[in-house]
Amino acid sequence: MGAAAVAAGALGAVSVAGQAHAEEGTGFALNEYQTIYGGDVNYIPVRKGAWSAPNGPVAFENREIAADEISSAEECDVLVIGTGVSGMMAMLTAAEEGARVIAVEKMTKGRSAWESIGGCNSRFQREVNRVPDANEYFRAIMRANDYRQPAEVVHAFLDNSGDTVDFMQDMLDRSDTGIKIFSREVPGNPYGYECIQGEHSFDIPEKYKWNTWLLGPPVMAGLTQVAQAHENIDLRFRTAGVQLVSESGRVTGAILKRMDDETYFQVNAKAVVLSTGGYEANANLMEAWVRPEDYAVAGTWDPSQGTTGDGHMMGLAVGASMDPMPHPVMSFGLAYPYKLTNLPGMGAAVMAFAIAVNEKGKRFVCEGLQMNFIANALVSQKDYGAGCWKVFDTTMACATADPAEVDAAVTEAVENGWVKKGDTIEELASAIGVDPATLADTVATYNGYFQGNAPVDAKFGRDLTTVMPLTQGPFYACNMKNMILTTVGGLTIDGEAHVLDGEGDIIEGLYASGNAAGSFYAGSYPRHLPATSVGRCATFGRVAGRNAAKGA
């Protein structure tokens, strides 16, 4: 039967009566994502926020789908739902194990908005003697999640991620892309957080004319080419997972929907892998499961609108458990106008040299920290950081570009409202709505740290050896916000990527990977451990695909 029948009532609407200080008979309405556990819940009061990013097409349906709505039925060994990097690794691994695979993707292609891949003990690391210490890597990940996630899953990542990186290269070698993986050295930092040499990048051939740091699209294009040519893979786009099908507690397939003509069909499979990604393209879900401060004023940087939480909801509907809420997100402190940071001198001035001030005109964070720490400090300010600014001067703007180009750039930036300008710090303060005396004092104090032979930031400990004081007008300010890339909380899994139920037992026939899976992060995503996100997604895709094919 379909998931809706299995979970009858579990995902229904609930009205929670008001408690103290509420008039008799009043209550507040909850959306469907706030009632996933029925009535056996505690509600924690937080101030409301609104997530304003574009909504994508939600495929999950919480209803009984009648037999006469299902046009046909098909059979396979492994059904993979979602074909980003996690689903791609799942389908290729299962196919290489000899399984007959049907893989479906709701959108026109799998999500590919990523930069690099993390792993431990790949052949590329061994070639350059840069294999991370597995125990150190383990402790770094566990410290990042405050030891709130199972060690088994983190160990599984470390045990399988090097092989996953190697496998990805093997698959790319079958494509015509010529893309090569290499171990990239992670630079150290003066701020005391871990420096783990787990990152791998991609050498993209010149034929692509690829000039962005986002390397996922050509890599995914190559892997998709290999999947489409594989004799054991039937890869279908614009096809969504709607509900899981189960019998006697075992998942036996799914009801799918053709997005173009909205017809349903069923695929019966020995195993199903949920690789549907996060849910940042679903505002109701974001507002139900994520801390308001993380999204209330955030920018968004995610070109995919397919990540609407379909896998989360399909799993919950058959009794899966999920990471405790609020869920962690990948939040970075770099939401600036994209066109601004591409102008000559502006990117370095804003992101590398500027100081960060809040609505009072005071510094509130060490500006040299990794982006996740900047984001957390930012949203702890008044109104979740809505009144925070990056302040820089002409010297900073000209540090990496010709002054003539900078003049044209700042003119364009001011005219478009991307930055505010003042000939003096006090004029700039008035332009951005902060107290002129306070901002002037903040700048004077900061500039004072550069005096003497060994500059020291006595307030926040910023490394001053690669930055400069604010001394030359005109002065500029750019509004800064945190940026959401994706959510990283999901269904609980074990080290073999089995989805677990509320008792911690395996749901037979069901696996999860990527951002549809949880059991790895808590609090927020650790950007100071580069490429852990894609590494985790790819690795558990491979683990899930291998176990699904073997029935393990």
N, C-alpha and C positions, 0 to 999 in steps of 0.2 A: 504494500500500500504506500501511498505518498506520505511525505513528511508531515503534512498538515494533519492527516488522520492519526499518525503516531503521537503527535504532540497536542492533541485536542485540548484546548483550554490553556495550554502552557504559554502560548504567545498571544493570548487574548487581551482585550482592553481592560484596564483597571482604573477606577477612580479612587484616589486616596483622600480620605476625609482630613480636613484641617485639624490641627491639634491645638496647642496653647495659643491664646490670643486670636483665635479665629471664631467668627460668629457661628452659632449653631446652624448646621445644615450646609455650611460652605465646604468646598474642597477644591482640588486643582486637578486638571486633566493631564494625563500622561500620554506621550506618543507610544506607538507600538514597540519601539525599541527600549522603552523604559519598563516594559512589563514582561520581559523575556523570562523571568523567574516566577511568574504568577504572583501570588500573594505572600510568598515566603521571603520577604525582603525587608531590609532597612533602607530608608531614604535619608541621605545626608544632605542637609541644606547648603546650597552654594548660590551665589548670585548668578542670575541668568546672563548668558552671552548669546550672541548670534553669529553663526558661521555663514559668511556671505559668498563663498566660492560657488562656482556653477555646479549644479546638480547633474549627475549622470543618470543613465537609465537603470533603475533597479529591476533585477530579474526575479529575485526570490518572490514566491507567492505563498502567503499563509492562508491557503484555502484547500478544500478537497477538489482536486482536478478529476473530473468525471472521466470514465473510460472512453466515452464516445468523443471526448476532446482530443484524445491521443491518436494521431493518424497512423502511426506505425511503430514497430518495435525492432530493435537491432541487438546484436550480440557482440561482445568483445571480451578480452581478458582484463584490460585495464582502461578505465575511463579517467581522463585528466580534464578537469574543469578549470580553465584559466591558463593562458600560455605566455605569461611573462617569463623572466629568466628561471623562476622556480618551476613552473609548469613545463617549460622547455627542457630543463634537465630531467624532470620526471618522465616525460614521454620518450626522450632519446634513450635514457637508461633502461626503461622497461622494454623498449623495442630491441635494444641490443641484447637483452636477456631472452629474447625470443617471444615476448608477449605481443599479442595483437592489440594495438592501442587505437582508441578513438580519443582525440584531443579537441576540445572546443574552446572558442574564445568569443566572448560577447561583442567585442569591438572588431575593427578591421585589421588589427594586429595586436600582438602582446605588448604590454608596457615595457619601455626600453629607456626610461629616463634615469640613467645611472652612469657612474663614472669609472669605477674600478671594482675589483673583487678581492675579498679577503680570504686567507687560508693559512694553513699550517703544514709545513713539510711537503710542499709541492716540488716537483723536479726543477722548477725555475729558481726556487729558493736554494735548493741544494747546489745548483750550478754556480751560484755566486756566493756560497757560504753565508746565507742570510736566513737560515731556518730559525724561526722564533722558538724560544724555550716554551714548551707546551705548558709547563706549570705556571710560568709567569703570565702567559696568555690567558690561562684559565682564571688565575686570580684577578687579572685586570677586568675580565668580563664579569666575574662575580661581584667584584667591588662596584662596578658600574651599575649592576642591578641590585645593589645592597643585599646580596645573598637572598633575594626574594624569589628566585627561580631555581628549578631543580638542577643540581650539578650534573645529573645524568645527561641532560640535553646539551649542556655546554661541552661536556666531554665528547659527546657524539659529534658536535661540530668540529672540535679539534681533531678527532680521530678520522674524520671523513673529508674534511675541507681540502686538504692537499690533493687527494685523489680526484676530487671534484674539479679543481682547477686544471689538473692534467687531462681529465676527460673532456672538459670544455675545449681545450686546445686540440685534442684528437678529433673532435667533431668539426671544429673550424677548419682543420686540415682537409676535410672532405669537401669544403665549399670552395668557391673560386675567389674568395675575398683576399687571401694572402695575409690575414690578420694574425699577428703573433703576440702571445702573452709574455710578459717579463715581470720579474720581481722589482718593485719600485722601493727605493729607500725612503723610509719615513723619517723626516728630520726630527731632531730632538727639540726640546722646549725648556725654557727656564722656569716653568711654573709648577713643577712637581708632579704632573700627571704622567701616566705611563706612556712609553714610546715603544710600541710593539711592531716589529718588522713583518707584518702580515699582509701588506697591500700588494696587489698585482695590478698592473696596467696593461694597455694594449697598444701595440705598434700598428697604426692604421696606415696602409699604403697611400702614397700620394695620389693615386687615381681617384680617391674619394674627395680630395680637396676639403678635408675635414678640419675645421679650424676652431672647434669648440672643445671645452674640457669634457663635455658629455660624450662618452665613447660608446655607450650602450646601443644606440641605433644601428651602426654598421655591424656590431657584433651580433645583435639579435637578427639582423637581416641574413647574416651568414648561417646562423644556427637554424633559422626558419627554412632556409634553402635546403639544408641537409634533412630536416624533418620532413619536408614535403616530398623529398626524393626517396625517403626510407620505405622499403616495402612493407614494413610492419606498422606504419603510422598512417592513419586517416585524420588529417588535420583540417578542421573546419572553422572558418571565421564567421562572425555575425550569428553565432549560435551560443545560447546562454544556458547555464544551469539554473533550473527553477526550483526543483525539489529533489531530495534524495528519496530513494525507494528502499524499504527495508522489510525483512521477514524474520520474525523470531529474534529480533535484536541485532541482526546482521544486515549491513548495508549491501544491497544487491544491484544497485544501479542508480539511475536518476531520470527524472523527467526533464527534457530539454526543450528549448523554444527557439525556433528560427526567427531571428529578429526582423527580417525583411517582410515576411508574410504572417508573422505571429501565429504560426502553427506549432503544435506540440508533438513531440515524439519521445519514445522511451528507449533508453539504452540499458540493457542488462549486462552487468559486468561482474567479474570475480572480485574486483576491488575498484574503489573510487579514490582519486587524489584531488583534494580541494586546494587549488593554487590561485584563488581569485583575487589576491591582493588585499589591501586595506579598505578603508571606507571614507576617505577624505572627500570623495565626490558625493556624499550623502549627508546633507546638512542636519536632518533629523537625527541621524545616528551619531554624528559628531557631537551634537548638543546633548545627547543622552549618555554618552560613554566617555567623554573627554573633559578634562578640567577646563572651565570657561576661560581662565586666564591664558591657556595655551592657544586658543583660537579667536578670542573675542575681537581683537584688532589686527590679527595676523594677516600677512599677505599669503598668497598661495603660489607655489611653483610646482605645478604638476600638469603636464600636457595630456595626461590620460583622464578621461571621465568615466572609465569603466570600473573604477574601484569604489563600489557602493556597498560592500559588506555582504554580498550574496553568499559567499562561502561561510561566513560567520553564522548567518541566519539559517542556512541549510543544516549546518552542523548542530546548532542549538535545537533545531526542530526534531532531531533524532536523539536528543538526550546528551549532547556533548557538553562538557564544561568549558569554561573560558577564563582567561586571565582576570584577576580582580580589577574592578574599576576604581578610579579612573584609569583609562588605558594610557600607556606612553605614546608619545608622538615623536616624529623626527622634526624637531623645531630648531631652526638656525636663526641667528641674529643678523640677517643680511637682507631684509626686505627693502631694497632701494629700487627706485625706478630703473628698469633694465637699460633703457636708452641712456640714462645718465652715466652709469658705470662703464658704458662702452665709449664714451666721449674721451678724447685725449686728456690724460692726467686725472680724470675724475675718479676712475675706479680705484687707483692707488691712494688718492687723497682721502676718499671716503672710507675705504675698507682697511687700509694699512696705516695711515698716518694720523687721522683725525682723533679727537677726543669725543667721548660720549657723555652727554649731559641730560639730566631729566628736566621735568617741567619747572623745577626751581632754578635751573641753571647750574646744578651741581653734578660733578662726576659721580657715577654710581657703580662702576665696574672697571676691572683691568681690561683695557681694550685689546690686549694681545692674546687673550684666552681663546680657546676653540669656540666655534660658533654655537654649539649647544649650551655652553656655559653663559655666553653672551645673551642668548635668548632667554634663559631662565632668569638672569638678573634683570633683563629688560621687562619681562612680564610681571616682575615683583614691584614695579614702580606704579605710581598712581594711574588709574584707568588702564591698567595692563600695559603701560608703556606708550600710550597714544601720544603723549607730549614729550617724547624723547628725541634727541637730535644728535647727529654727528657734526662737529664743528671743525673747520679746517681753514687754512689761510692760503695766500697766493703761493708762498714758497712750497707748500705741500702739493699744490696743484701742478706746479712746474717741475717737481722732482723727477718725474718720469716722462715729461713731454715738453716740446718746444713751447716757449712762452706765447708765441703768436698763435699756435694751435689752441693753447689753453684759453686765450682771450676769446676766441671764437666759441670754444666749448662752454665757458661760463656764461657768455651772452645767451647762447641757446638754452642752457639749463635754467637761467633766471627767467627768460621769456616764457618757458614752458611750465614754470612753477615747480621745477624739480628741486631747486635750491633757493634759499633766501640769501640776500647780500647786504652787507653793511660796511661802510668805509672804516668804521671803528667797531670794537667789540660791543660797545654800548648801543650803537645803531643796529648791529645784528641782533642783539638781545631784544630790542623793541620789535624788530621784524618777526621774531619767532615767539614773541609773547612771554618772555621770561624777564625776571628782574635784572636790569642792566648792571647794578652794583654787584649782584651775586655772581653773574657770569664773568664780569671783569675780574672779580676776586678769584674765581675758579681758574681762569686763564693765567693770572699772575702767579698763583700758587704752583700751577703745573709748570710754567716757564721757569720758575725758581728751582725746580728739580734738576735742571740742566746745568746749573752753575757748578763749577769745580771740575776736577779731573775725572771724577767717577760719578756720573749722574745717577740719582736714585729717586724712584717714585715712592715717596714715603707713605702715600695713602693707599695705593692699590698694588704696588710692586710691579708695574709694567716695565718690561725690558726697554730701556730708553736708548740702547745702542744703535737701533735701526730706525728711529723716529726723530722728530725734531720739534722744537717749541713753536708756538703760534706767535709770530712777531710781525709779519708783513701783511698789511691790508692791500686790497679789500679782504674781508673775512666772509666766510660762507657757512651755511648750515643746511643739512639735508635731514628731513624727518626719517627716523629709523623705526622699524617694526621687526618683530620676529616673523619668520616665514615657515609655513607648514609644507613639508614635502610629502609625508605620508603618515599613516598610523602604523604602529608596530606592536599592537596587542592583538591577540587572537585566541583561537581554540587551543586548549591545553593538549600537549602531545608528550610522548615519551621519547627516548633516544632513538627509537626506530621509526619515528614519525607517525605512529598510531595515534589516532584521536582518542582521548579518554573521556569517560562519562563522569558524572558527578561524584561517583564513588572511587574514582581513580582507576577504574577498570577499562580495558581496551574495548572500543566499539569495533567489532570484527568487520573487516572489509572496508574500513574508512581510514584514510591518511590525510594529513594536512601539511602544507609547506608554505614558505614565503610569509607574507604579511597576513595571510589567513590563519597562520599558526601563531601560537604564543609561546610561553614557557622559556623566554629568553631575556627579555628586557623588563625593566621596571623603572618608573619615574620618568625618564626621558632617554632618547637615543644617544649613545656615547660617540659623538663625532670624533673625539680624541682617539678612538680606535678605528682608524680609517678602513672603509670598505667592509666592515663587519656586516652591514645590512645585506649587501648583494652576496657576500660570502655565505651568510646564513641561509638566504633564500635559495641559492643554487645548491648548497650542500644538502639541505633537507628535501629539496626536490629530487636530488639524486638518491638519497636514502629512501624516500617514499616510493620512487619509481622502482628501485631494486626490490624492495620488500613486497610491493604490490604485485610485481611480476612473479615472484617466488611464492607468494601466498604466506609470507612470513609475518 
